[in-house]
Amino acid sequence: MSNFKNLRVWIRAKNLAKKIYELTRQEPLTGDFSFRDQLRRSAVSIASNIAEGDESGTNKMAVKYFYTAKGSSAELYTQLVIAFEIGYIKEDILNEMLEESEAISAMLYKLISVRASEE
């Protein structure tokens, strides 16, 4: 196992979570508590599961957590699309966040492939 703080995917996921928190501090998301909190939870879950997986002790467990992080990335992607479609965020913000979510998901896929092959 490596040090998760050095994983580029963890750094990007953590930074995406920070951006989501910044975004959800703005109207109209501040007023929709449930949706705001769901966006935050899914974003934080990505970085958290990467860290937990990397510290889990085995590649098999790490892969499980990395898949969960990948699922949280898809969840965040979906919520961002919905946020755009209901008028909560603008298209440029949507595109920026979706691009980052897709990049993180692709990085996770590669990390899963590497860790699974080490079993």
N, C-alpha and C positions, 0 to 999 in steps of 0.2 A: 504494500500500500504506500501511496505517496502522501505528501502533505497537501491537503485539499486547497489550502490558501494559495498554492502555487499553480493550481489548475486554471488555465485560461477560461475554461467553460464556467468554473465557479465564479471567477472575477466578473465575467460578463453577466452571469445570472444575478449576482449580487447588485451590480450596477443597474440592471434592468429593474430589479425590485425597488431600488432607490428612485428611479424615474417614475415608476408606477405610483409610489407614495407622493412624489411631487405632483403628478398629474391629478391624483385623487384629492388633493388639497384645494382644488379649484372647482368653481361652480361649473356645471350643475352636479358634479359627482359628490360634492360635500353634502348635499341634501338627500341623496339616495344611499342611506347607510348600508343597506343590505348589499347592494350592487358594488358599492365602494369597497366594503370589507371583503367581498368575494374576489375582486380584482387583486386586492392586497394579499390575501391568503394564497391565491394561486401563484403569484409572483414570488412570494417569500418561500413557498414550497419548493420551487425549482432549485434555488441555491441551497436550501436546507437539506434536501434529499441528496444533492451532490456531496455535500460535506459529510452527511451521515453515512452514505455509501462508501466514501473513500476511507472513512475511519472504522468501517464495520469489521475489518479483520480478515475477510476472505473475498476473493474475486466473485464468488457466487452471490454472496450477500450484496456486494457492491453493485453488481449488475442489476439486482432486484431494485435497489434504491435509484439507480440511474434510469431504469425504466419508469419508475414513479415520477422522477423529475421530468422525463420526457412527456409523460401524461399531463403533468401540471403545465408544461409549456403549451401543449395543445389546448388545455382548458383556458389558459390566459389568452391565447390566440382567439379562441371563440368569443370570449368575453369582450375583447377589444373590438372585434367585428360588430358585435351587438351594440357596444357603446357608440360606435360610429353610426350605425344604422338608426339608432334612436336619438341621434343628435347630441350626444354627450361629448364627443371629441371630433376634431376636424380631421380631414383626410390626410394632411401632412403628418400629423401626430400618429394616426393609425398606421400609415405606411412605415414610419420610423420604428414603431414598436413591433409591428409584424415582422419586419426585416430582421430585427434583433432576435425575436422569438424563434424564427426559422433558423437563424444561424446557430443559436444555442441548441436547438433540437438536432441539427446536423452534427454538431460537435459531440453531443451526447451519443448519437448513433455510432460515431467513430469510437468513442470511449468504451461503449458497450461491446463493440466488436473486438477491441483489443483485450479488454478484461475477460471476455468470454473465451477467447482463444488461449488465455493463460491458465485456464482451469485444468 
